[in-house]
Each structure stands twice: as structure tokens, then as C-alpha cells.
Amino acid sequence: MGKQNYRNHKIEPAKVGHGGDGARFQFTIQVPDVDRVCDELEARGVTLLNGPITRSWGRRTACLADPDGHVWEIAQVL
């Protein structure tokens, strides 16, 4: 997707794995400006999974996956 297409794209939460599948979690890093961090990540070649998105619970978030597949969320308190 192009930059403009994924900015407001929401992904559904992943299904929870079975007990033997190992740990499943998401790392969250709070930052003062999600949009600025996303612009910097994109400039470095990182592809976002979604966002930045303003959430109804007072956060602005974006997600990316690291090379090992762990999902990271960047979150800003609004």
C-alpha cells in the first residue's frame, strides 16, 4: 500500500494462539509525537502495519513488526 493508503487502515487483532504455541504479546513504546516517529521510521525503510490512528480511548498509535515478527506499537497520549 502507498503511504496515504495505510495511514487510516485498521487491522483486526490477531487470534490468540493455543497454549503450546508460546508467548504472544505486543511491545508498546510511548512517544511524544507518533506522526514524527512514523515519518522517521519510514525514512529508514520501515513499513508500518497500520497507523498512525487516533483511537477512541485517547491514544494515537501505529504498529510495525521487527525482523523476528514481534509487533511493536508506538503510542502517544492525546
HELIX and SHEET records of a PDB file:
HELIX    1   1 LYS A    3  TYR A    6  1                                   4    
HELIX    2   2 GLY A   19  ASP A   21  5                                   3    
HELIX    3   3 VAL A   34  ALA A   43  1                                  10    
SHEET    1   A 4 GLN A  26  GLN A  30  0                                        
SHEET    2   A 4 VAL A  71  VAL A  77  1                                        
SHEET    3   A 4 ARG A  59  ALA A  65 -1                                        
SHEET    4   A 4 LEU A  48  THR A  54 -1                                        
END                                                                             
